Amino acid sequence: MLLVSAVVVMLGATPIGAKIWSGFPEYSSWLQTIFTTAGMRGIMIGASLGATVTALRIIFGIDKSYFGGQ
């Protein structure tokens, strides 16, 4: 499935793909939009969870210092 998606995206980005079939550019942009949105959503969820956990560790004093303090 990944290989088919990659071929569609590559053919949609080249003029020869549009000459073979006019649907390649449309499907290519659709695939790029869907996968980019999903990737951005995953990165944002991971970053927000990491920031929240770090903030809670600092607030509750669970975080240990790397500089040798208590």
N, CA, C and O atoms as a Tripos MOL2 file, in Angstrom:
@<TRIPOS>MOLECULE
protein
  280   279    70     0     0
PROTEIN
NO_CHARGES

@<TRIPOS>ATOM
      1 N           0.8190   -1.1800    0.0000 N.3       1 MET1
      2 CA          0.0000    0.0000    0.0000 C.3       1 MET1
      3 C           0.8730    1.2580    0.0000 C.2       1 MET1
      4 O           0.5560    2.2390   -0.6720 O.2       1 MET1
      5 N           1.9670    1.2220    0.7530 N.am      2 LEU2
      6 CA          2.8740    2.3570    0.7770 C.3       2 LEU2
      7 C           3.5330    2.5530   -0.5810 C.2       2 LEU2
      8 O           3.7140    3.6850   -1.0300 O.2       2 LEU2
      9 N           3.8870    1.4620   -1.2290 N.am      3 LEU3
     10 CA          4.5120    1.5490   -2.5440 C.3       3 LEU3
     11 C           3.5500    2.1310   -3.5680 C.2       3 LEU3
     12 O           3.9490    2.9490   -4.3970 O.2       3 LEU3
     13 N           2.3000    1.7240   -3.5210 N.am      4 VAL4
     14 CA          1.2950    2.2560   -4.4520 C.3       4 VAL4
     15 C           1.0940    3.7450   -4.2050 C.2       4 VAL4
     16 O           0.9900    4.5230   -5.1540 O.2       4 VAL4
     17 N           1.0370    4.1460   -2.9430 N.am      5 SER5
     18 CA          0.8910    5.5660   -2.6170 C.3       5 SER5
     19 C           2.0830    6.3690   -3.1140 C.2       5 SER5
     20 O           1.9200    7.4690   -3.6420 O.2       5 SER5
     21 N           3.2770    5.8220   -2.9450 N.am      6 ALA6
     22 CA          4.4750    6.5220   -3.4070 C.3       6 ALA6
     23 C           4.4790    6.6740   -4.9230 C.2       6 ALA6
     24 O           4.8610    7.7250   -5.4370 O.2       6 ALA6
     25 N           4.0630    5.6480   -5.6350 N.am      7 VAL7
     26 CA          4.0180    5.7270   -7.1010 C.3       7 VAL7
     27 C           2.9950    6.7670   -7.5450 C.2       7 VAL7
     28 O           3.2570    7.5390   -8.4670 O.2       7 VAL7
     29 N           1.8360    6.7930   -6.8980 N.am      8 VAL8
     30 CA          0.8040    7.7760   -7.2560 C.3       8 VAL8
     31 C           1.3030    9.1920   -6.9910 C.2       8 VAL8
     32 O           1.0810   10.0840   -7.8100 O.2       8 VAL8
     33 N           1.9730    9.4130   -5.8650 N.am      9 VAL9
     34 CA          2.4910   10.7430   -5.5450 C.3       9 VAL9
     35 C           3.5700   11.1490   -6.5400 C.2       9 VAL9
     36 O           3.5950   12.2930   -6.9930 O.2       9 VAL9
     37 N           4.4610   10.2240   -6.8840 N.am     10 MET10
     38 CA          5.5140   10.5540   -7.8490 C.3      10 MET10
     39 C           4.9490   10.8350   -9.2330 C.2      10 MET10
     40 O           5.3890   11.7660   -9.9070 O.2      10 MET10
     41 N           3.9870   10.0450   -9.6570 N.am     11 LEU11
     42 CA          3.3880   10.2930  -10.9680 C.3      11 LEU11
     43 C           2.5450   11.5690  -10.9680 C.2      11 LEU11
     44 O           2.4280   12.2310  -11.9990 O.2      11 LEU11
     45 N           1.9670   11.9120   -9.8350 N.am     12 GLY12
     46 CA          1.1930   13.1450   -9.7530 C.3      12 GLY12
     47 C           2.0580   14.3850   -9.7580 C.2      12 GLY12
     48 O           1.5840   15.4680  -10.1030 O.2      12 GLY12
     49 N           3.3220   14.2480   -9.3800 N.am     13 ALA13
     50 CA          4.2230   15.3960   -9.3240 C.3      13 ALA13
     51 C           4.9450   15.6490  -10.6410 C.2      13 ALA13
     52 O           5.6120   16.6730  -10.7890 O.2      13 ALA13
     53 N           4.8240   14.7440  -11.5870 N.am     14 THR14
     54 CA          5.5220   14.8990  -12.8650 C.3      14 THR14
     55 C           4.5220   15.1350  -13.9920 C.2      14 THR14
     56 O           3.3770   14.6910  -13.9110 O.2      14 THR14
     57 N           4.9500   15.8290  -15.0360 N.am     15 PRO15
     58 CA          4.0450   16.0620  -16.1700 C.3      15 PRO15
     59 C           3.6660   14.7750  -16.9070 C.2      15 PRO15
     60 O           2.5760   14.6830  -17.4720 O.2      15 PRO15
     61 N           4.5530   13.7920  -16.9030 N.am     16 ILE16
     62 CA          4.2460   12.5420  -17.6080 C.3      16 ILE16
     63 C           3.0910   11.8050  -16.9200 C.2      16 ILE16
     64 O           2.3210   11.1090  -17.5820 O.2      16 ILE16
     65 N           2.9700   11.9540  -15.6060 N.am     17 GLY17
     66 CA          1.8710   11.3180  -14.8880 C.3      17 GLY17
     67 C           0.5250   11.9000  -15.2810 C.2      17 GLY17
     68 O          -0.4640   11.1740  -15.3850 O.2      17 GLY17
     69 N           0.4850   13.2140  -15.5010 N.am     18 ALA18
     70 CA         -0.7650   13.8560  -15.9240 C.3      18 ALA18
     71 C          -1.1330   13.4540  -17.3430 C.2      18 ALA18
     72 O          -2.3130   13.4150  -17.6930 O.2      18 ALA18
     73 N          -0.1270   13.1540  -18.1640 N.am     19 LYS19
     74 CA         -0.4140   12.7240  -19.5370 C.3      19 LYS19
     75 C          -0.9070   11.2810  -19.5680 C.2      19 LYS19
     76 O          -1.7190   10.9160  -20.4190 O.2      19 LYS19
     77 N          -0.4130   10.4570  -18.6340 N.am     20 ILE20
     78 CA         -0.8640    9.0670  -18.5770 C.3      20 ILE20
     79 C          -2.3220    9.0180  -18.1230 C.2      20 ILE20
     80 O          -3.1550    8.3620  -18.7500 O.2      20 ILE20
     81 N          -2.6190    9.7150  -17.0340 N.am     21 TRP21
     82 CA         -3.9890    9.7520  -16.5150 C.3      21 TRP21
     83 C          -4.1810   11.0760  -15.7900 C.2      21 TRP21
     84 O          -3.3400   11.4600  -14.9770 O.2      21 TRP21
     85 N          -5.2440   11.7600  -16.0630 N.am     22 SER22
     86 CA         -5.4500   13.0980  -15.4920 C.3      22 SER22
     87 C          -5.7810   13.0570  -13.9980 C.2      22 SER22
     88 O          -5.7800   14.1000  -13.3450 O.2      22 SER22
     89 N          -6.0590   11.8970  -13.4540 N.am     23 GLY23
     90 CA         -6.3920   11.7790  -12.0380 C.3      23 GLY23
     91 C          -5.1910   11.7160  -11.1110 C.2      23 GLY23
     92 O          -5.3420   11.8910   -9.9010 O.2      23 GLY23
     93 N          -3.9990   11.4700  -11.6490 N.am     24 PHE24
     94 CA         -2.8090   11.3600  -10.7960 C.3      24 PHE24
     95 C          -2.5420   12.6260   -9.9780 C.2      24 PHE24
     96 O          -2.2880   12.5070   -8.7790 O.2      24 PHE24
     97 N          -2.5850   13.8280  -10.5560 N.am     25 PRO25
     98 CA         -2.3300   15.0160   -9.7190 C.3      25 PRO25
     99 C          -3.3610   15.2050   -8.6080 C.2      25 PRO25
    100 O          -3.0080   15.6280   -7.5070 O.2      25 PRO25
    101 N          -4.6200   14.9010   -8.8780 N.am     26 GLU26
    102 CA         -5.6580   15.0550   -7.8570 C.3      26 GLU26
    103 C          -5.4520   14.0680   -6.7070 C.2      26 GLU26
    104 O          -5.5120   14.4470   -5.5370 O.2      26 GLU26
    105 N          -5.2100   12.8050   -7.0450 N.am     27 TYR27
    106 CA         -4.9820   11.8060   -6.0010 C.3      27 TYR27
    107 C          -3.6760   12.0610   -5.2620 C.2      27 TYR27
    108 O          -3.5710   11.7930   -4.0650 O.2      27 TYR27
    109 N          -2.6920   12.5740   -5.9690 N.am     28 SER28
    110 CA         -1.4160   12.8860   -5.3390 C.3      28 SER28
    111 C          -1.5820   13.9720   -4.2820 C.2      28 SER28
    112 O          -1.0830   13.8330   -3.1660 O.2      28 SER28
    113 N          -2.2720   15.0380   -4.6230 N.am     29 SER29
    114 CA         -2.4740   16.1140   -3.6410 C.3      29 SER29
    115 C          -3.3500   15.6390   -2.4830 C.2      29 SER29
    116 O          -3.1330   16.0470   -1.3420 O.2      29 SER29
    117 N          -4.3330   14.7850   -2.7580 N.am     30 TRP30
    118 CA         -5.1800   14.2490   -1.6930 C.3      30 TRP30
    119 C          -4.3630   13.3980   -0.7250 C.2      30 TRP30
    120 O          -4.4930   13.5360    0.4910 O.2      30 TRP30
    121 N          -3.5190   12.5140   -1.2690 N.am     31 LEU31
    122 CA         -2.6870   11.6620   -0.4140 C.3      31 LEU31
    123 C          -1.7300   12.4940    0.4270 C.2      31 LEU31
    124 O          -1.5510   12.2270    1.6160 O.2      31 LEU31
    125 N          -1.1160   13.5000   -0.1820 N.am     32 GLN32
    126 CA         -0.1810   14.3360    0.5580 C.3      32 GLN32
    127 C          -0.8860   15.1110    1.6630 C.2      32 GLN32
    128 O          -0.3290   15.2830    2.7470 O.2      32 GLN32
    129 N          -2.0890   15.5740    1.4080 N.am     33 THR33
    130 CA         -2.8410   16.3130    2.4200 C.3      33 THR33
    131 C          -3.2330   15.4120    3.5850 C.2      33 THR33
    132 O          -3.0720   15.7910    4.7450 O.2      33 THR33
    133 N          -3.7420   14.2310    3.2860 N.am     34 ILE34
    134 CA         -4.1930   13.3190    4.3410 C.3      34 ILE34
    135 C          -3.0240   12.8670    5.2140 C.2      34 ILE34
    136 O          -3.1280   12.9020    6.4400 O.2      34 ILE34
    137 N          -1.9220   12.4470    4.6100 N.am     35 PHE35
    138 CA         -0.7900   11.9540    5.3910 C.3      35 PHE35
    139 C          -0.0990   13.0720    6.1530 C.2      35 PHE35
    140 O           0.3740   12.8560    7.2690 O.2      35 PHE35
    141 N          -0.0340   14.2590    5.5740 N.am     36 THR36
    142 CA          0.5800   15.3810    6.2670 C.3      36 THR36
    143 C          -0.2490   15.7820    7.4800 C.2      36 THR36
    144 O           0.2990   16.0660    8.5450 O.2      36 THR36
    145 N          -1.5670   15.8040    7.3190 N.am     37 THR37
    146 CA         -2.4410   16.1580    8.4330 C.3      37 THR37
    147 C          -2.3290   15.1350    9.5600 C.2      37 THR37
    148 O          -2.2680   15.5080   10.7310 O.2      37 THR37
    149 N          -2.3020   13.8670    9.2200 N.am     38 ALA38
    150 CA         -2.1780   12.8270   10.2430 C.3      38 ALA38
    151 C          -0.8330   12.9180   10.9590 C.2      38 ALA38
    152 O          -0.7700   12.7560   12.1770 O.2      38 ALA38
    153 N           0.2230   13.1720   10.2270 N.am     39 GLY39
    154 CA          1.5420   13.3120   10.8440 C.3      39 GLY39
    155 C           1.6250   14.5110   11.7690 C.2      39 GLY39
    156 O           2.1740   14.4200   12.8670 O.2      39 GLY39
    157 N           1.0790   15.6410   11.3230 N.am     40 MET40
    158 CA          1.0860   16.8360   12.1640 C.3      40 MET40
    159 C           0.2630   16.6200   13.4260 C.2      40 MET40
    160 O           0.6420   17.0760   14.5050 O.2      40 MET40
    161 N          -0.8520   15.9310   13.2940 N.am     41 ARG41
    162 CA         -1.7030   15.6610   14.4570 C.3      41 ARG41
    163 C          -0.9570   14.7830   15.4640 C.2      41 ARG41
    164 O          -1.0170   15.0390   16.6660 O.2      41 ARG41
    165 N          -0.2630   13.7630   14.9880 N.am     42 GLY42
    166 CA          0.5010   12.8920   15.8820 C.3      42 GLY42
    167 C           1.6270   13.6250   16.5870 C.2      42 GLY42
    168 O           1.8590   13.4170   17.7780 O.2      42 GLY42
    169 N           2.3280   14.4840   15.8570 N.am     43 ILE43
    170 CA          3.4160   15.2520   16.4610 C.3      43 ILE43
    171 C           2.8750   16.2140   17.5100 C.2      43 ILE43
    172 O           3.4670   16.3590   18.5790 O.2      43 ILE43
    173 N           1.7630   16.8680   17.2190 N.am     44 MET44
    174 CA          1.1800   17.8120   18.1730 C.3      44 MET44
    175 C           0.6740   17.1100   19.4340 C.2      44 MET44
    176 O           0.8440   17.6270   20.5380 O.2      44 MET44
    177 N           0.0610   15.9470   19.2830 N.am     45 ILE45
    178 CA         -0.4090   15.1980   20.4540 C.3      45 ILE45
    179 C           0.7790   14.7620   21.3070 C.2      45 ILE45
    180 O           0.7400   14.8860   22.5310 O.2      45 ILE45
    181 N           1.8300   14.2560   20.6740 N.am     46 GLY46
    182 CA          3.0140   13.8380   21.4180 C.3      46 GLY46
    183 C           3.6960   14.9900   22.1330 C.2      46 GLY46
    184 O           4.1180   14.8480   23.2810 O.2      46 GLY46
    185 N           3.8070   16.1320   21.4640 N.am     47 ALA47
    186 CA          4.4460   17.2950   22.0890 C.3      47 ALA47
    187 C           3.6180   17.8300   23.2510 C.2      47 ALA47
    188 O           4.1690   18.2090   24.2840 O.2      47 ALA47
    189 N           2.3060   17.8620   23.0890 N.am     48 SER48
    190 CA          1.4640   18.3770   24.1750 C.3      48 SER48
    191 C           1.4660   17.4360   25.3760 C.2      48 SER48
    192 O           1.4800   17.8960   26.5180 O.2      48 SER48
    193 N           1.4540   16.1260   25.1360 N.am     49 LEU49
    194 CA          1.5380   15.1760   26.2530 C.3      49 LEU49
    195 C           2.8810   15.2890   26.9710 C.2      49 LEU49
    196 O           2.9340   15.2440   28.2000 O.2      49 LEU49
    197 N           3.9540   15.4350   26.2170 N.am     50 GLY50
    198 CA          5.2710   15.5870   26.8240 C.3      50 GLY50
    199 C           5.3850   16.8550   27.6540 C.2      50 GLY50
    200 O           5.9500   16.8360   28.7470 O.2      50 GLY50
    201 N           4.8500   17.9570   27.1380 N.am     51 ALA51
    202 CA          4.8880   19.2150   27.8860 C.3      51 ALA51
    203 C           4.0370   19.1300   29.1450 C.2      51 ALA51
    204 O           4.4250   19.6450   30.1940 O.2      51 ALA51
    205 N           2.8800   18.4840   29.0480 N.am     52 THR52
    206 CA          2.0010   18.3450   30.2100 C.3      52 THR52
    207 C           2.6510   17.4910   31.2920 C.2      52 THR52
    208 O           2.6250   17.8540   32.4680 O.2      52 THR52
    209 N           3.2280   16.3700   30.9070 N.am     53 VAL53
    210 CA          3.8790   15.4910   31.8880 C.3      53 VAL53
    211 C           5.0780   16.1830   32.5220 C.2      53 VAL53
    212 O           5.2910   16.0600   33.7290 O.2      53 VAL53
    213 N           5.8590   16.9030   31.7380 N.am     54 THR54
    214 CA          7.0070   17.6210   32.2860 C.3      54 THR54
    215 C           6.5570   18.7010   33.2650 C.2      54 THR54
    216 O           7.1590   18.8730   34.3250 O.2      54 THR54
    217 N           5.5020   19.4230   32.9110 N.am     55 ALA55
    218 CA          4.9820   20.4570   33.8140 C.3      55 ALA55
    219 C           4.4830   19.8450   35.1190 C.2      55 ALA55
    220 O           4.7410   20.3880   36.1930 O.2      55 ALA55
    221 N           3.7790   18.7280   35.0400 N.am     56 LEU56
    222 CA          3.2860   18.0730   36.2560 C.3      56 LEU56
    223 C           4.4320   17.5530   37.1190 C.2      56 LEU56
    224 O           4.3640   17.6260   38.3460 O.2      56 LEU56
    225 N           5.4790   17.0320   36.4920 N.am     57 ARG57
    226 CA          6.6290   16.5550   37.2680 C.3      57 ARG57
    227 C           7.3130   17.7060   37.9930 C.2      57 ARG57
    228 O           7.7560   17.5550   39.1320 O.2      57 ARG57
    229 N           7.3970   18.8580   37.3310 N.am     58 ILE58
    230 CA          8.0280   20.0150   37.9710 C.3      58 ILE58
    231 C           7.1440   20.5500   39.0970 C.2      58 ILE58
    232 O           7.6440   20.8860   40.1700 O.2      58 ILE58
    233 N           5.8410   20.6300   38.8600 N.am     59 ILE59
    234 CA          4.9170   21.1550   39.8750 C.3      59 ILE59
    235 C           4.9120   20.2780   41.1250 C.2      59 ILE59
    236 O           4.9400   20.7990   42.2400 O.2      59 ILE59
    237 N           4.8760   18.9700   40.9610 N.am     60 PHE60
    238 CA          4.8150   18.0570   42.1030 C.3      60 PHE60
    239 C           6.1910   17.7380   42.6850 C.2      60 PHE60
    240 O           6.2760   17.0240   43.6840 O.2      60 PHE60
    241 N           7.2550   18.2430   42.0940 N.am     61 GLY61
    242 CA          8.5940   18.0420   42.6260 C.3      61 GLY61
    243 C           9.1490   16.6550   42.3930 C.2      61 GLY61
    244 O          10.0620   16.2350   43.1030 O.2      61 GLY61
    245 N           8.6320   15.9420   41.4340 N.am     62 ILE62
    246 CA          9.0950   14.5840   41.1450 C.3      62 ILE62
    247 C          10.3680   14.6180   40.3050 C.2      62 ILE62
    248 O          11.1530   13.6700   40.3230 O.2      62 ILE62
    249 N          10.5670   15.6880   39.5830 N.am     63 ASP63
    250 CA         11.6980   15.8020   38.6620 C.3      63 ASP63
    251 C          13.0050   15.8860   39.4410 C.2      63 ASP63
    252 O          13.1270   16.6980   40.3590 O.2      63 ASP63
    253 N          13.9820   15.0560   39.0840 N.am     64 LYS64
    254 CA         15.2750   15.0560   39.7500 C.3      64 LYS64
    255 C          16.2090   16.0100   39.0150 C.2      64 LYS64
    256 O          16.1460   16.1450   37.7930 O.2      64 LYS64
    257 N          17.0670   16.6620   39.7760 N.am     65 SER65
    258 CA         18.0160   17.5950   39.1980 C.3      65 SER65
    259 C          19.2320   16.8340   38.6760 C.2      65 SER65
    260 O          19.6770   15.8650   39.2910 O.2      65 SER65
    261 N          19.7530   17.2700   37.5630 N.am     66 TYR66
    262 CA         20.9460   16.6520   36.9920 C.3      66 TYR66
    263 C          22.2250   17.2690   37.5520 C.2      66 TYR66
    264 O          23.3170   16.7760   37.2710 O.2      66 TYR66
    265 N          22.1090   18.3320   38.3320 N.am     67 PHE67
    266 CA         23.2820   19.0320   38.8190 C.3      67 PHE67
    267 C          23.6760   18.6300   40.2310 C.2      67 PHE67
    268 O          24.5280   19.2850   40.8330 O.2      67 PHE67
    269 N          23.0900   17.5850   40.7730 N.am     68 GLY68
    270 CA         23.5200   17.0500   42.0500 C.3      68 GLY68
    271 C          22.8080   17.6030   43.2630 C.2      68 GLY68
    272 O          23.1620   17.2450   44.3860 O.2      68 GLY68
    273 N          21.8360   18.4460   43.0880 N.am     69 GLY69
    274 CA         21.0860   18.9660   44.2370 C.3      69 GLY69
    275 C          20.1600   17.8970   44.7950 C.2      69 GLY69
    276 O          20.2290   16.7330   44.4000 O.2      69 GLY69
    277 N          19.3040   18.2960   45.7050 N.am     70 GLN70
    278 CA         18.3870   17.3260   46.3030 C.3      70 GLN70
    279 C          17.2350   17.0900   45.4300 C.2      70 GLN70
    280 O          16.3550   16.3000   45.7700 O.2      70 GLN70
@<TRIPOS>BOND
     1     1     2 1
     2     2     3 1
     3     3     4 2
     4     3     5 am
     5     5     6 1
     6     6     7 1
     7     7     8 2
     8     7     9 am
     9     9    10 1
    10    10    11 1
    11    11    12 2
    12    11    13 am
    13    13    14 1
    14    14    15 1
    15    15    16 2
    16    15    17 am
    17    17    18 1
    18    18    19 1
    19    19    20 2
    20    19    21 am
    21    21    22 1
    22    22    23 1
    23    23    24 2
    24    23    25 am
    25    25    26 1
    26    26    27 1
    27    27    28 2
    28    27    29 am
    29    29    30 1
    30    30    31 1
    31    31    32 2
    32    31    33 am
    33    33    34 1
    34    34    35 1
    35    35    36 2
    36    35    37 am
    37    37    38 1
    38    38    39 1
    39    39    40 2
    40    39    41 am
    41    41    42 1
    42    42    43 1
    43    43    44 2
    44    43    45 am
    45    45    46 1
    46    46    47 1
    47    47    48 2
    48    47    49 am
    49    49    50 1
    50    50    51 1
    51    51    52 2
    52    51    53 am
    53    53    54 1
    54    54    55 1
    55    55    56 2
    56    55    57 am
    57    57    58 1
    58    58    59 1
    59    59    60 2
    60    59    61 am
    61    61    62 1
    62    62    63 1
    63    63    64 2
    64    63    65 am
    65    65    66 1
    66    66    67 1
    67    67    68 2
    68    67    69 am
    69    69    70 1
    70    70    71 1
    71    71    72 2
    72    71    73 am
    73    73    74 1
    74    74    75 1
    75    75    76 2
    76    75    77 am
    77    77    78 1
    78    78    79 1
    79    79    80 2
    80    79    81 am
    81    81    82 1
    82    82    83 1
    83    83    84 2
    84    83    85 am
    85    85    86 1
    86    86    87 1
    87    87    88 2
    88    87    89 am
    89    89    90 1
    90    90    91 1
    91    91    92 2
    92    91    93 am
    93    93    94 1
    94    94    95 1
    95    95    96 2
    96    95    97 am
    97    97    98 1
    98    98    99 1
    99    99   100 2
   100    99   101 am
   101   101   102 1
   102   102   103 1
   103   103   104 2
   104   103   105 am
   105   105   106 1
   106   106   107 1
   107   107   108 2
   108   107   109 am
   109   109   110 1
   110   110   111 1
   111   111   112 2
   112   111   113 am
   113   113   114 1
   114   114   115 1
   115   115   116 2
   116   115   117 am
   117   117   118 1
   118   118   119 1
   119   119   120 2
   120   119   121 am
   121   121   122 1
   122   122   123 1
   123   123   124 2
   124   123   125 am
   125   125   126 1
   126   126   127 1
   127   127   128 2
   128   127   129 am
   129   129   130 1
   130   130   131 1
   131   131   132 2
   132   131   133 am
   133   133   134 1
   134   134   135 1
   135   135   136 2
   136   135   137 am
   137   137   138 1
   138   138   139 1
   139   139   140 2
   140   139   141 am
   141   141   142 1
   142   142   143 1
   143   143   144 2
   144   143   145 am
   145   145   146 1
   146   146   147 1
   147   147   148 2
   148   147   149 am
   149   149   150 1
   150   150   151 1
   151   151   152 2
   152   151   153 am
   153   153   154 1
   154   154   155 1
   155   155   156 2
   156   155   157 am
   157   157   158 1
   158   158   159 1
   159   159   160 2
   160   159   161 am
   161   161   162 1
   162   162   163 1
   163   163   164 2
   164   163   165 am
   165   165   166 1
   166   166   167 1
   167   167   168 2
   168   167   169 am
   169   169   170 1
   170   170   171 1
   171   171   172 2
   172   171   173 am
   173   173   174 1
   174   174   175 1
   175   175   176 2
   176   175   177 am
   177   177   178 1
   178   178   179 1
   179   179   180 2
   180   179   181 am
   181   181   182 1
   182   182   183 1
   183   183   184 2
   184   183   185 am
   185   185   186 1
   186   186   187 1
   187   187   188 2
   188   187   189 am
   189   189   190 1
   190   190   191 1
   191   191   192 2
   192   191   193 am
   193   193   194 1
   194   194   195 1
   195   195   196 2
   196   195   197 am
   197   197   198 1
   198   198   199 1
   199   199   200 2
   200   199   201 am
   201   201   202 1
   202   202   203 1
   203   203   204 2
   204   203   205 am
   205   205   206 1
   206   206   207 1
   207   207   208 2
   208   207   209 am
   209   209   210 1
   210   210   211 1
   211   211   212 2
   212   211   213 am
   213   213   214 1
   214   214   215 1
   215   215   216 2
   216   215   217 am
   217   217   218 1
   218   218   219 1
   219   219   220 2
   220   219   221 am
   221   221   222 1
   222   222   223 1
   223   223   224 2
   224   223   225 am
   225   225   226 1
   226   226   227 1
   227   227   228 2
   228   227   229 am
   229   229   230 1
   230   230   231 1
   231   231   232 2
   232   231   233 am
   233   233   234 1
   234   234   235 1
   235   235   236 2
   236   235   237 am
   237   237   238 1
   238   238   239 1
   239   239   240 2
   240   239   241 am
   241   241   242 1
   242   242   243 1
   243   243   244 2
   244   243   245 am
   245   245   246 1
   246   246   247 1
   247   247   248 2
   248   247   249 am
   249   249   250 1
   250   250   251 1
   251   251   252 2
   252   251   253 am
   253   253   254 1
   254   254   255 1
   255   255   256 2
   256   255   257 am
   257   257   258 1
   258   258   259 1
   259   259   260 2
   260   259   261 am
   261   261   262 1
   262   262   263 1
   263   263   264 2
   264   263   265 am
   265   265   266 1
   266   266   267 1
   267   267   268 2
   268   267   269 am
   269   269   270 1
   270   270   271 1
   271   271   272 2
   272   271   273 am
   273   273   274 1
   274   274   275 1
   275   275   276 2
   276   275   277 am
   277   277   278 1
   278   278   279 1
   279   279   280 2
@<TRIPOS>SUBSTRUCTURE
     1 MET1         2 RESIDUE 1 A MET
     2 LEU2         6 RESIDUE 1 A LEU
     3 LEU3        10 RESIDUE 1 A LEU
     4 VAL4        14 RESIDUE 1 A VAL
     5 SER5        18 RESIDUE 1 A SER
     6 ALA6        22 RESIDUE 1 A ALA
     7 VAL7        26 RESIDUE 1 A VAL
     8 VAL8        30 RESIDUE 1 A VAL
     9 VAL9        34 RESIDUE 1 A VAL
    10 MET10       38 RESIDUE 1 A MET
    11 LEU11       42 RESIDUE 1 A LEU
    12 GLY12       46 RESIDUE 1 A GLY
    13 ALA13       50 RESIDUE 1 A ALA
    14 THR14       54 RESIDUE 1 A THR
    15 PRO15       58 RESIDUE 1 A PRO
    16 ILE16       62 RESIDUE 1 A ILE
    17 GLY17       66 RESIDUE 1 A GLY
    18 ALA18       70 RESIDUE 1 A ALA
    19 LYS19       74 RESIDUE 1 A LYS
    20 ILE20       78 RESIDUE 1 A ILE
    21 TRP21       82 RESIDUE 1 A TRP
    22 SER22       86 RESIDUE 1 A SER
    23 GLY23       90 RESIDUE 1 A GLY
    24 PHE24       94 RESIDUE 1 A PHE
    25 PRO25       98 RESIDUE 1 A PRO
    26 GLU26      102 RESIDUE 1 A GLU
    27 TYR27      106 RESIDUE 1 A TYR
    28 SER28      110 RESIDUE 1 A SER
    29 SER29      114 RESIDUE 1 A SER
    30 TRP30      118 RESIDUE 1 A TRP
    31 LEU31      122 RESIDUE 1 A LEU
    32 GLN32      126 RESIDUE 1 A GLN
    33 THR33      130 RESIDUE 1 A THR
    34 ILE34      134 RESIDUE 1 A ILE
    35 PHE35      138 RESIDUE 1 A PHE
    36 THR36      142 RESIDUE 1 A THR
    37 THR37      146 RESIDUE 1 A THR
    38 ALA38      150 RESIDUE 1 A ALA
    39 GLY39      154 RESIDUE 1 A GLY
    40 MET40      158 RESIDUE 1 A MET
    41 ARG41      162 RESIDUE 1 A ARG
    42 GLY42      166 RESIDUE 1 A GLY
    43 ILE43      170 RESIDUE 1 A ILE
    44 MET44      174 RESIDUE 1 A MET
    45 ILE45      178 RESIDUE 1 A ILE
    46 GLY46      182 RESIDUE 1 A GLY
    47 ALA47      186 RESIDUE 1 A ALA
    48 SER48      190 RESIDUE 1 A SER
    49 LEU49      194 RESIDUE 1 A LEU
    50 GLY50      198 RESIDUE 1 A GLY
    51 ALA51      202 RESIDUE 1 A ALA
    52 THR52      206 RESIDUE 1 A THR
    53 VAL53      210 RESIDUE 1 A VAL
    54 THR54      214 RESIDUE 1 A THR
    55 ALA55      218 RESIDUE 1 A ALA
    56 LEU56      222 RESIDUE 1 A LEU
    57 ARG57      226 RESIDUE 1 A ARG
    58 ILE58      230 RESIDUE 1 A ILE
    59 ILE59      234 RESIDUE 1 A ILE
    60 PHE60      238 RESIDUE 1 A PHE
    61 GLY61      242 RESIDUE 1 A GLY
    62 ILE62      246 RESIDUE 1 A ILE
    63 ASP63      250 RESIDUE 1 A ASP
    64 LYS64      254 RESIDUE 1 A LYS
    65 SER65      258 RESIDUE 1 A SER
    66 TYR66      262 RESIDUE 1 A TYR
    67 PHE67      266 RESIDUE 1 A PHE
    68 GLY68      270 RESIDUE 1 A GLY
    69 GLY69      274 RESIDUE 1 A GLY
    70 GLN70      278 RESIDUE 1 A GLN
